[in-house]
């Protein structure tokens, strides 16, 4: 290939790469310009409707994540707007709503979905992992290599300025409903004994409450999303979703 033709191929490839990089960043900026928040539950909880003095709720909200999330007051307001009385006396409440915010962090939607499908009580060990393999093609002129490298640098710069950000909040939820009869509760578990083995434990008891469990996964997605904006949206959406169960 003549020198002039080699240069033309290199320039054409570089121009195409620049155009595609710019178009990709612009497409992301336009498509994700508005905040999108979604909340999903791993399992549906059905509760019988109640009225009168039975419309009482006891809240127990925990946060074992490393983020400061304010859920309790928003959830309280949601229940009160629906006519429920939120009480500090657990024995007098018809419903117990117990929640633990396990994790709040940036993650891709595949990982967020894996936490949802794993369900209540599953560990947070990074449920998905993936890798992308990249290779460079080249010819004797080296034009494709040069174009690919420079285009890659431009693409990285564009991605650094326009980032598709997704924050995810993972919450385990248990709702207990007071019943007239007796409920038998049986539990089994294994306590780890270092690397040598484990000790099996079990217990049983009677209770007057039926318990329902689900995992709630909330996502906030927007281009260049800051955590403070995501935080408020995630809190509001979680409170509204859990409040809708009763």
C-alpha positions as CSV (number, residue, x, y, z in Angstrom):
1,X,0.0,0.0,0.0
2,X,1.4,3.4,-0.9
3,X,2.2,5.9,1.8
4,X,-0.5,8.3,0.8
5,X,-3.1,5.5,0.9
6,X,-1.9,4.4,4.3
7,X,-2.3,7.9,5.7
8,X,-5.8,8.2,4.2
9,X,-6.9,4.9,5.8
10,X,-5.5,6.0,9.2
11,X,-7.2,9.4,9.0
12,X,-10.5,7.9,8.0
13,X,-10.4,5.3,10.8
14,X,-9.6,8.0,13.4
15,X,-12.3,10.3,12.1
16,X,-14.9,7.5,12.3
17,X,-13.8,6.6,15.9
18,X,-14.0,10.2,17.0
19,X,-17.5,10.5,15.6
20,X,-18.7,7.3,17.2
21,X,-17.2,8.2,20.6
22,X,-18.9,11.6,20.5
23,X,-22.2,10.2,19.4
24,X,-22.1,7.5,22.1
25,X,-21.5,10.1,24.8
26,X,-24.2,12.4,23.5
27,X,-26.7,9.5,23.2
28,X,-26.1,8.7,26.9
29,X,-26.4,12.3,27.9
30,X,-29.8,12.7,26.1
31,X,-31.2,9.3,27.0
32,X,-30.3,9.5,30.7
33,X,-30.8,13.2,31.3
34,X,-33.9,12.6,33.6
35,X,-33.7,10.7,36.9
36,X,-35.3,7.3,36.7
37,X,-36.1,5.5,40.0
38,X,-37.4,2.0,40.3
39,X,-38.3,-0.2,43.3
40,X,-38.9,-4.0,43.0
41,X,-39.6,-6.7,45.6
42,X,-38.4,-10.3,45.3
43,X,-41.7,-11.6,46.6
44,X,-45.2,-10.2,46.9
45,X,-46.7,-9.8,50.4
46,X,-50.5,-10.1,50.7
47,X,-52.1,-8.9,53.9
48,X,-55.8,-9.0,54.9
49,X,-57.4,-5.5,55.1
50,X,-58.1,-4.2,58.7
51,X,-60.0,-1.3,60.1
52,X,-60.5,0.6,63.4
53,X,-58.1,-0.2,66.2
54,X,-56.2,-2.8,64.2
55,X,-54.7,-0.1,62.0
56,X,-51.6,0.2,64.2
57,X,-48.0,-0.2,63.1
58,X,-44.7,-0.6,65.0
59,X,-41.6,0.4,63.0
60,X,-38.1,-1.1,63.5
61,X,-35.8,0.4,60.9
62,X,-32.1,-0.6,60.8
63,X,-29.3,0.6,58.5
64,X,-26.2,-1.5,58.3
65,X,-24.9,0.0,55.1
66,X,-22.1,2.6,55.1
67,X,-24.5,5.4,53.9
68,X,-26.7,7.7,56.0
69,X,-30.2,6.8,54.9
70,X,-33.3,8.4,56.5
71,X,-36.2,6.1,56.0
72,X,-38.1,5.9,59.3
73,X,-39.8,9.4,59.3
74,X,-40.8,9.1,55.6
75,X,-42.3,5.7,56.2
76,X,-44.1,7.0,59.3
77,X,-45.7,9.8,57.4
78,X,-46.7,7.4,54.6
79,X,-48.6,5.2,57.1
80,X,-50.2,8.1,58.9
81,X,-51.5,9.5,55.6
82,X,-53.2,6.2,55.0
83,X,-54.9,6.3,58.4
84,X,-52.6,4.1,60.4
85,X,-51.3,4.9,63.9
86,X,-47.6,4.4,64.3
87,X,-46.9,3.3,67.9
88,X,-43.8,2.7,70.0
89,X,-45.5,-0.2,71.8
90,X,-44.7,-3.3,69.9
91,X,-47.2,-5.4,71.9
92,X,-50.1,-3.2,71.0
93,X,-49.4,-3.0,67.3
94,X,-51.3,-5.1,64.8
95,X,-48.4,-4.9,62.3
96,X,-44.6,-4.9,62.8
97,X,-42.7,-3.5,59.9
98,X,-39.0,-4.4,60.3
99,X,-36.4,-3.3,57.7
100,X,-32.7,-3.4,57.4
101,X,-30.9,-1.3,54.7
102,X,-28.1,-3.7,53.8
103,X,-26.2,-1.9,51.0
104,X,-26.3,1.4,49.1
105,X,-23.7,1.8,46.4
106,X,-23.0,2.3,42.7
107,X,-23.5,-0.9,40.7
108,X,-24.7,-2.0,37.3
109,X,-28.2,-3.2,36.7
110,X,-27.2,-6.8,36.3
111,X,-25.7,-6.9,39.7
112,X,-28.7,-5.1,41.2
113,X,-31.0,-7.7,39.6
114,X,-29.0,-10.6,41.0
115,X,-29.4,-9.3,44.5
116,X,-33.2,-9.1,43.9
117,X,-33.5,-12.6,42.6
118,X,-31.4,-14.0,45.4
119,X,-34.2,-12.9,47.8
120,X,-34.5,-12.1,51.5
121,X,-31.5,-12.9,53.7
122,X,-29.1,-13.8,50.9
123,X,-25.5,-12.6,51.4
124,X,-24.1,-9.6,49.7
125,X,-20.9,-11.1,48.2
126,X,-21.1,-9.4,44.8
127,X,-23.5,-11.7,43.1
128,X,-22.2,-11.1,39.6
129,X,-18.8,-10.7,38.0
130,X,-17.9,-10.2,34.4
131,X,-14.9,-9.3,32.3
132,X,-14.5,-7.8,28.9
133,X,-11.6,-8.9,26.7
134,X,-10.2,-6.2,24.3
135,X,-7.9,-6.8,21.3
136,X,-6.2,-4.6,18.8
137,X,-6.1,-5.4,15.1
138,X,-3.3,-4.1,13.0
139,X,-1.7,-4.3,9.5
140,X,1.7,-3.7,8.2
141,X,1.2,0.0,8.0
142,X,0.3,0.4,11.7
143,X,-2.5,2.8,10.8
144,X,-5.3,0.8,12.4
145,X,-3.3,0.5,15.7
146,X,-2.6,4.2,15.8
147,X,-6.2,5.1,15.0
148,X,-7.6,2.6,17.6
149,X,-5.3,3.9,20.3
150,X,-6.0,7.6,19.7
151,X,-9.7,6.9,19.3
152,X,-9.7,4.9,22.5
153,X,-8.2,7.9,24.4
154,X,-10.9,10.2,23.0
155,X,-13.6,7.7,24.0
156,X,-12.2,7.5,27.5
157,X,-12.2,11.3,27.8
158,X,-15.8,11.5,26.6
159,X,-16.9,8.8,29.0
160,X,-15.2,10.6,31.9
161,X,-17.2,13.7,31.2
162,X,-20.5,11.9,30.6
163,X,-21.1,8.9,33.0
164,X,-24.2,6.7,33.2
165,X,-24.5,6.4,37.0
166,X,-26.7,3.9,38.8
167,X,-27.1,3.8,42.6
168,X,-28.8,0.8,44.1
169,X,-30.2,0.3,47.6
170,X,-30.8,-3.2,48.9
171,X,-33.2,-3.7,51.8
172,X,-34.5,-6.8,53.6
173,X,-38.1,-6.4,54.9
174,X,-40.1,-8.5,57.3
175,X,-43.8,-7.7,58.2
176,X,-45.4,-9.5,61.1
177,X,-49.2,-9.6,61.4
178,X,-51.0,-10.3,64.7
179,X,-53.4,-13.3,64.5
180,X,-56.0,-14.8,66.8
181,X,-54.5,-18.3,66.8
182,X,-51.1,-19.7,67.5
183,X,-48.3,-19.9,65.0
184,X,-45.5,-22.5,65.4
185,X,-42.1,-21.2,64.6
186,X,-39.2,-23.6,63.8
187,X,-35.7,-22.5,63.0
188,X,-32.5,-24.2,62.2
189,X,-29.0,-22.9,61.6
190,X,-25.3,-23.7,61.6
191,X,-22.7,-21.8,63.7
192,X,-19.3,-21.8,62.1
193,X,-16.4,-23.1,64.3
194,X,-13.4,-21.6,62.6
195,X,-12.3,-23.7,59.6
196,X,-12.9,-27.0,61.5
197,X,-16.6,-27.3,61.0
198,X,-19.9,-26.0,62.4
199,X,-22.4,-26.5,65.2
200,X,-26.0,-27.1,64.3
201,X,-28.6,-25.3,66.4
202,X,-32.4,-25.4,66.3
203,X,-35.3,-24.1,68.3
204,X,-39.1,-23.9,68.1
205,X,-41.7,-21.7,69.8
206,X,-45.3,-20.5,69.5
207,X,-46.2,-17.0,68.5
208,X,-49.3,-15.0,67.7
209,X,-47.8,-13.5,64.6
210,X,-47.5,-14.5,61.0
211,X,-44.3,-13.3,59.4
212,X,-43.7,-12.4,55.7
213,X,-40.3,-11.6,54.2
214,X,-39.1,-10.1,51.0
215,X,-36.1,-8.2,49.6
216,X,-36.5,-4.8,48.2
217,X,-34.1,-3.4,45.6
218,X,-34.3,0.3,44.6
219,X,-32.3,1.8,41.8
220,X,-31.7,5.5,40.8
221,X,-30.3,6.1,37.3
222,X,-29.2,9.3,35.6
223,X,-26.2,10.7,33.7
224,X,-23.6,12.2,36.1
225,X,-25.9,11.4,39.0
226,X,-24.7,12.7,42.4
227,X,-25.3,10.6,45.5
228,X,-27.3,13.3,47.4
229,X,-29.9,13.4,44.6
230,X,-30.1,9.6,44.4
231,X,-30.4,9.4,48.2
232,X,-33.5,11.4,48.4
233,X,-35.2,9.6,45.5
234,X,-34.3,6.2,46.9
235,X,-35.6,7.0,50.3
236,X,-38.9,8.4,49.0
237,X,-39.4,5.4,46.7
238,X,-38.7,2.8,49.3
239,X,-41.1,4.5,51.8
240,X,-43.8,4.6,49.2
241,X,-43.3,1.0,48.1
242,X,-43.3,-0.5,51.6
243,X,-46.2,1.8,52.7
244,X,-48.2,0.4,49.8
245,X,-48.2,-3.1,51.3
246,X,-50.6,-2.2,54.2
